[in-house]
Amino acid sequence: MNRSESVYYRDSGTVPFASRLSLAVRRRMFGIFMDALRPGPQTRVLDVGVTSDDTQRESNYFEQLYPYPQNITCVGTEDGSHLPLRYPGLVYQRVRAGDPLPFEDATFDVVFSNAVLEHVGSRTAQAAFLRELCRVGNAFFVTTPDRRFPVEHHTGLPFLHYLPAGLFRAVLRRTRYHYWAAESNLNILTRRDLERLFPPEASVQVRSVRLAGLPSNLVAFGSVAR
């Protein structure tokens, strides 16, 4: 797979106007991040889940918008080696899916993670992922698609994801979107699902971000008691 070819944009990238709409929502989420956590020039930020993609306008939007890129450390399972070249001072490290993050406890002031949680597997795996974010950061900001939105973000298919999970996956397995049928590749959340996944030491707020009046994405942010 070439650096510019990320599986996460393979299908949604073919939907007309999807990139433009996604960028608008992501700018809104970035605004919530800045207002809620108020990072400064010395804030140490870890971005978990950067992508190899450099063809979509919304790819790695945090790095595009954040005013202090020299204070960003980012990790991902895809090749992000282009990011330090584009954002001087930024540090990139490649990681393996499911492995612990290669950092000590409370290394970072803030951990940011956009649209990764739905790709880590079962609810148990998702909870473990959030525990790991809370382990390495004193505060966190996590985003994920809202299952209530009528168009599934990764396939661009309308309404099908409203089916019970088993039936949704069975149907996808018979289509060209079969990659997304595996729970390990896509496990969409509701607001209630997300609220239940955080560890007890996390003080969390969850908000819904809307697109055309409909709940498009969920953002969860807060601090970690030490």
C-alpha positions as CSV (number, residue, x, y, z in Angstrom):
1,M,0.0,0.0,0.0
2,N,1.4,3.4,-1.0
3,R,1.6,6.1,1.6
4,S,-1.3,8.0,0.1
5,E,-3.6,5.0,0.1
6,S,-5.3,4.5,3.4
7,V,-8.0,1.9,3.8
8,Y,-9.9,4.3,6.0
9,Y,-10.6,6.6,3.1
10,R,-10.9,4.0,0.3
11,D,-14.7,3.8,0.2
12,S,-15.8,7.0,1.8
13,G,-13.5,9.0,-0.5
14,T,-15.7,8.0,-3.5
15,V,-18.8,9.7,-2.0
16,P,-19.5,13.1,-3.6
17,F,-18.8,16.0,-1.3
18,A,-17.8,13.6,1.6
19,S,-14.4,15.1,2.0
20,R,-15.8,18.7,2.1
21,L,-18.4,17.7,4.7
22,S,-15.9,15.7,6.8
23,L,-13.5,18.6,6.9
24,A,-16.3,21.0,8.1
25,V,-17.2,18.6,10.9
26,R,-13.6,18.1,11.9
27,R,-13.0,21.8,12.0
28,R,-15.9,22.0,14.4
29,M,-14.5,19.3,16.6
30,F,-11.1,21.0,16.6
31,G,-12.9,24.1,17.9
32,I,-14.4,22.1,20.7
33,F,-11.0,20.7,21.5
34,M,-9.4,24.2,21.7
35,D,-12.3,25.6,23.8
36,A,-12.5,22.6,26.2
37,L,-8.8,21.9,26.9
38,R,-7.3,25.3,26.1
39,P,-3.8,24.1,25.2
40,G,-0.9,26.5,25.2
41,P,2.5,26.8,23.7
42,Q,4.0,24.4,26.2
43,T,1.3,21.8,26.2
44,R,2.6,18.3,25.3
45,V,0.1,16.6,23.0
46,L,0.0,13.0,21.8
47,D,-2.1,12.4,18.6
48,V,-3.0,8.7,18.5
49,G,-4.0,7.5,15.0
50,V,-2.5,9.6,12.3
51,T,-3.0,8.2,8.8
52,S,-0.7,7.7,5.8
53,D,-3.3,9.5,3.6
54,D,-2.3,12.8,2.0
55,T,-5.0,13.0,-0.7
56,Q,-8.0,13.9,1.4
57,R,-8.3,17.5,2.7
58,E,-9.4,16.3,6.1
59,S,-6.6,13.8,6.7
60,N,-4.6,14.5,9.8
61,Y,-6.6,17.6,10.4
62,F,-5.2,18.1,13.9
63,E,-1.7,18.6,12.6
64,Q,-3.1,21.0,10.0
65,L,-4.9,23.2,12.5
66,Y,-3.0,23.0,15.7
67,P,-1.0,26.2,16.3
68,Y,1.9,24.5,18.1
69,P,2.9,21.5,15.9
70,Q,6.4,21.4,17.4
71,N,4.8,20.1,20.6
72,I,3.0,17.2,18.9
73,T,4.0,13.6,19.2
74,C,1.9,11.4,16.9
75,V,1.6,7.6,16.5
76,G,-0.2,5.5,14.0
77,T,-0.3,2.0,12.5
78,E,0.2,3.5,9.0
79,D,3.2,5.3,7.6
80,G,3.2,8.9,8.9
81,S,6.8,9.7,8.0
82,H,5.7,12.6,5.9
83,L,4.4,14.5,8.9
84,P,7.7,15.6,10.5
85,L,8.7,16.9,7.0
86,R,5.5,18.9,6.7
87,Y,5.4,20.1,10.4
88,P,8.9,20.8,11.7
89,G,9.4,19.8,15.3
90,L,6.6,17.2,15.2
91,V,7.7,13.7,16.3
92,Y,6.2,10.6,14.6
93,Q,6.4,7.0,15.8
94,R,4.9,4.0,14.1
95,V,3.1,1.5,16.4
96,R,1.3,-1.9,16.1
97,A,-2.4,-2.2,16.6
98,G,-3.3,-3.5,20.0
99,D,0.1,-2.9,21.6
100,P,0.5,-0.7,24.6
101,L,1.6,2.9,23.7
102,P,5.4,3.2,24.0
103,F,5.3,6.0,26.7
104,E,5.4,6.2,30.5
105,D,2.4,7.1,32.6
106,A,1.2,10.7,32.3
107,T,3.8,11.6,29.7
108,F,1.5,14.0,27.9
109,D,-0.7,16.8,29.0
110,V,-3.3,15.9,26.4
111,V,-4.0,12.8,24.3
112,F,-6.0,13.4,21.1
113,S,-7.5,10.6,19.1
114,N,-9.7,11.1,16.1
115,A,-11.8,8.3,14.5
116,V,-9.7,5.5,15.9
117,L,-11.9,4.0,18.6
118,E,-14.4,2.5,16.1
119,H,-11.5,0.5,14.5
120,V,-9.9,-1.2,17.5
121,G,-12.4,-4.2,17.8
122,S,-14.8,-5.3,20.5
123,R,-16.2,-3.2,23.2
124,T,-13.6,-4.8,25.5
125,A,-10.8,-3.8,23.1
126,Q,-12.3,-0.3,22.9
127,A,-12.3,0.1,26.7
128,A,-8.7,-1.1,26.8
129,F,-7.8,1.5,24.2
130,L,-9.3,4.3,26.2
131,R,-7.6,3.1,29.4
132,E,-4.3,3.3,27.5
133,L,-5.0,6.9,26.4
134,C,-5.9,7.8,30.0
135,R,-2.7,6.1,31.2
136,V,-0.3,8.2,29.1
137,G,-2.2,11.5,29.3
138,N,-3.5,13.8,32.0
139,A,-6.4,14.9,29.8
140,F,-8.0,13.4,26.6
141,F,-10.1,14.3,23.6
142,V,-11.6,11.4,21.6
143,T,-13.8,11.5,18.6
144,T,-15.8,8.7,16.8
145,P,-18.7,8.6,14.4
146,D,-22.2,8.7,15.9
147,R,-24.1,5.6,15.0
148,R,-27.3,7.7,14.8
149,F,-26.1,9.5,11.6
150,P,-28.0,8.0,8.7
151,V,-25.0,7.5,6.4
152,E,-22.3,5.2,7.7
153,H,-19.0,7.2,7.5
154,H,-16.7,4.5,6.1
155,T,-18.8,2.9,3.4
156,G,-21.0,5.8,2.5
157,L,-24.0,3.5,2.8
158,P,-27.3,4.9,4.2
159,F,-29.3,3.2,7.0
160,L,-27.7,-0.2,6.8
161,H,-25.7,0.2,10.0
162,Y,-29.0,0.7,11.9
163,L,-29.5,-3.1,11.6
164,P,-28.5,-5.3,14.5
165,A,-24.7,-5.7,14.4
166,G,-24.8,-9.3,13.3
167,L,-27.1,-8.7,10.4
168,F,-25.2,-5.5,9.4
169,R,-22.0,-7.5,9.2
170,A,-23.6,-10.4,7.3
171,V,-24.9,-8.1,4.7
172,L,-21.6,-6.2,4.3
173,R,-19.8,-9.5,3.8
174,R,-21.7,-10.0,0.6
175,T,-20.7,-6.6,-0.8
176,R,-17.6,-4.9,-2.0
177,Y,-17.5,-3.3,1.5
178,H,-16.7,-6.7,3.1
179,Y,-13.6,-5.3,4.8
180,W,-15.9,-3.3,7.1
181,A,-17.9,-6.4,8.1
182,A,-15.2,-7.5,10.6
183,E,-15.7,-6.2,14.1
184,S,-12.0,-5.7,14.3
185,N,-12.2,-3.2,11.5
186,L,-15.4,-1.4,12.3
187,N,-17.5,-1.3,15.5
188,I,-19.7,1.8,15.6
189,L,-20.7,3.4,18.8
190,T,-23.7,5.2,20.3
191,R,-23.3,8.0,22.9
192,R,-24.3,5.5,25.6
193,D,-21.7,3.0,24.4
194,L,-19.0,5.7,24.5
195,E,-19.9,6.9,28.0
196,R,-19.7,3.4,29.4
197,L,-16.2,2.6,28.0
198,F,-14.1,5.1,30.0
199,P,-12.2,3.9,33.1
200,P,-13.4,5.2,36.5
201,E,-10.5,7.5,36.9
202,A,-11.6,9.5,33.9
203,S,-13.9,12.5,34.4
204,V,-15.6,12.6,31.0
205,Q,-18.0,14.8,29.0
206,V,-19.6,13.6,25.8
207,R,-21.0,15.9,23.2
208,S,-22.6,15.3,19.8
209,V,-21.5,17.2,16.8
210,R,-24.2,17.7,14.1
211,L,-24.1,17.9,10.4
212,A,-27.2,19.3,8.6
213,G,-29.0,19.1,12.0
214,L,-28.2,15.4,12.4
215,P,-25.9,13.8,15.0
216,S,-22.7,13.1,13.0
217,N,-19.9,12.6,15.4
218,L,-19.3,12.1,19.1
219,V,-16.6,13.9,21.1
220,A,-15.5,12.8,24.6
221,F,-13.1,14.9,26.6
222,G,-12.0,15.3,30.2
223,S,-9.3,14.8,32.7
224,V,-7.7,11.8,34.5
225,A,-7.4,11.6,38.3
226,R,-4.0,10.5,39.5
